[in-house]
Amino acid sequence: MSKLVKNAVGRLVPTEINGESVVPFMGVNKYQPEGRRHAPKITSNANFPSDGNKQVASLKDALIKAGLKDGMTISTHHHFRNGDLLANMIFDIAKELNVKNLRWFPSASFPCHEHLIQYLEDGTISHIEGSMNGALGRFTSQGKMSKTAVLRSHGGRYQAVQDGDVKIDIAIIGAACADPFGNANGLYGQSASGLLGFALADSEYADKVIVVTDNMKPFPCIPWQIQGNYVDYTVEIEKVGDPKKIISGTTKVTKSPDRLLLAEMTAKFCEATGIIKEGFSFQTGAGGTSLSVSNYFAEIMREKGIKARFARGGSNKYLVEMLNEGLIEYILDGQTFDLDGVKSMAENPNHVWTSPFTSYNFHAKGNFAQLVDVVILGATEVDVNFNGNVVTHSDGYMLHGIGGWQNCLFSKTVILPIPLFRDRIPVILDEVTTICGPGELIDVIVTERGIAINPLRTDLIEAAKNSGLPLRTIQELKEEADKICGKPQKPKLSDEIIAAIKWVDGTVIDTVKKVM
Amino acid sequence: MSKLVKNAVGRLVPTEINGESVVPFMGVNKYQPEGRRHAPKITSNANFPSDGNKQVASLKDALIKAGLKDGMTISTHHHFRNGDLLANMIFDIAKELNVKNLRWFPSASFPCHEHLIQYLEDGTISHIEGSMNGALGRFTSQGKMSKTAVLRSHGGRYQAVQDGDVKIDIAIIGAACADPFGNANGLYGQSASGLLGFALADSEYADKVIVVTDNMKPFPCIPWQIQGNYVDYTVEIEKVGDPKKIISGTTKVTKSPDRLLLAEMTAKFCEATGIIKEGFSFQTGAGGTSLSVSNYFAEIMREKGIKARFARGGSNKYLVEMLNEGLIEYILDGQTFDLDGVKSMAENPNHVWTSPFTSYNFHAKGNFAQLVDVVILGATEVDVNFNGNVVTHSDGYMLHGIGGWQNCLFSKTVILPIPLFRDRIPVILDEVTTICGPGELIDVIVTERGIAINPLRTDLIEAAKNSGLPLRTIQELKEEADKICGKPQKPKLSDEIIAAIKWVDGTVIDTVKKVM
């Protein structure tokens, strides 16, 4: 590991990861990228089937034709979530072919990928760059992965591919529906997941692209969320995912009184400060609390006769109902969290699929995230400087990915409704275990015992002052939690860096240490 | 001008045009491109307005902010066809700012751009790379443009931009509808033209991108046929185009008995040879004869209970009727030729907008054009080797662009219904004035006095043999025309090359000479 330097949020970060130079975080909007985007090789139709039929007999065939070999970077996407069957198949084949030292570059990994630990152990996979939810995160936290993990936001992943920070050798794109030419979508079939935006960068920039489906249709597969003109090979297999686990069907509004209170206070704050107004926009995410926020928003909007210009998904039943009721003009959706979302996206032209490029890429000429008036996010920890953590727990284990969280911080107002403590462990700390987002971008912390507004947001402090809402300083909230729970213990961590956390611009904002 | 070499169709072509090296045509599917696609500079959201509002006060402001200066390449698109007002405005501003020596890179130019001849004369514009319909073509043919014109197909233009053969400094994209972030479409508003596919490459690869509309909507403009994430500046002006000339409304089926005969023979040929079958696909284009072919196809399909999987547009009323009647499952559309087409595209999800990337780009991993079973095209001339010309007349004047013609030659069967002579000038010659497409890709010539099948298509000759259709050799047809019209005169041309004709892979297939 290279020398460590202190970055703009005061964290010691390396200047080299896995042998490649990296730039320490320089502050929000400070890093100026140079150079040019990654330029894929020029291909020629002359080297592809004249009838456009790129279908090969099996996934193994496709991987062999794509030139699978030691040391390659293999990418997958997470639209099948915990129902994904494809990633395990790919590395089973790699093992069978005795290919070693692969970098796996998923847009996220899930508990269903625990199967791959054996390949991290035997050297088939050298390391993972991508969010690790559950067992793989625990494995990595224990220092068992031979190289350093790199975690990026959804937008950061697009940026890394676009800018050539990560060069993908083979992208494997699982699709609910495809044609032999390679056009694909996530809308129709037993493995419908809604859209395929997380694989967009992979399709555009990877050297070789394989589309795998269990629902091959004659050309044209419409809509082509993935464009076949980028695709080298197509494969039909029996099953790309487990439908029950792709769409959980359990995305329900919380019944917990504590969480309902947080949701209600959040909505009231938005009402009191004038954020909920004609033509506003919001993103609430998919957790139980967030879903409840949408519902409270809907009540306020109905009462006042207010319409939102758009809401950002992750979509679900509740957001779709608001769209159908006319409370929202458009849903701009990055992923569908239930079948109501999938159906609405397939049928309603005002339920629009977006991608990490349109929504989240920071190395563009703007993105949609910054146009959202208010975003409601979660966090595992925040600190008294409003810095937020979403990847590690207070015991140091890295069990979650960043998702779109960092990207959404560019919204005009960022609100985190969080409990003051979880299992008697305070959520507001002097210092978060891992900084995923700098405090200057986090505006409001809503807890069951009060609301803290970032001192930078004097406008919000002014707007909320006569609202009757329980306004507190974040320091006060922290002290109250400490009084109840006792001063929290620091996690026991070694000096060994097991993961780097990238900021949206590709710089390193923090690292994650091995748990002792 | 550099030395001339004989290319694979026997034409003498230069190895250098306007000071840049070019590759002579090597034969269909022979040229293997090397290197990588053009890589735009990495940009950062940090340098764009945090609220996503990129609107500036005027087109002049936008051009100045974009850094307009001598020698730049300025691109526009032709979706407004002969109703375009924008290109003239742009160069009026360039003139006002005393900027010189600009390369104009339109996707096509029309008679409405005759206004720009003054700027070609005074050095504001050095030359045009793009199709020139009408006055500009005549001006160029007379050797009055100071540099050499370069003509490309729609797909070839995408290829040139993608591969960096042409680097666009400033792209100006006129849109019927846009938002201040730069998302844009051609579907809604007084200047609705249907889609904006011809500006896609420009948006993706140009250094600076300006979207100009007369119909600015609040974010989000949906659908975003052009993605605002690529856009630097947006401008609202009073009028981007003349609606009456954007959509002519005069696209009608021919009433000429000669043309109706050609259309009927073409359809009968497709019926007899089994091309019209369940699930087939076709593209007929927009001329009066082509429209009639669609109608004859419809009759045959109704009679036999056949459905087409898809038809490629240029769409129009007749194709839309076939879609609505269920004779076609999908229209894959590159441009809408009338208001029925625009409306259908806006409302019917099975009327899908395509782009030169999906449909025509040859430096990809395949494209849609090659998936089409039969395409009906026109030509100004063909020769006894089935080579086709679409850009010059037999008097040598270059008065037309290539459009998608070259790209469509990759369809499984290419049929040219053409009269044996026009104004007593034979259309079938020993040698075409300009080779735009090599004979090996042109399968059938349908004339009022007989049908000639390319000897390479032994399958079609076999299939047509007992059809009762008047099959002839192309030599026989030519001789018959010569007997009636007399041996045609060769055009009087100087040695001066005024334009180069690029093939779909960027190589030079022919040149156009100055008319004496």
Interface residues (C-beta under 8 A of the other chain):
Chain A: N29 K30 Y31 Q32 P33 E34 G35 R36 R37 H38 A39 P40 K41 I42 T43 S44 N45 A46 N47 F48 P49 S50 D51 G52 K54 Q162 D163 F181 G182 V209 P218 F219 P220 I222 P223 W224 Q227 G228 N229 Y230 V231 D232 G279 R309 F310 Y330 L332 P349 N350 V352 F357 T358 N361 F362 H363 A364 K365 G366 N367 F368 Q370 L371 F410 K412 D505
Chain B: N29 K30 Y31 Q32 P33 E34 G35 R36 R37 H38 A39 P40 K41 I42 T43 S44 N45 A46 N47 F48 P49 S50 D51 G52 K54 Q162 D163 F181 G182 V209 P218 F219 P220 I222 P223 W224 Q227 G228 N229 Y230 V231 D232 G279 R309 F310 Y330 L332 P349 N350 V352 F357 T358 N361 F362 H363 A364 K365 G366 N367 F368 Q370 L371 F410 K412 D505
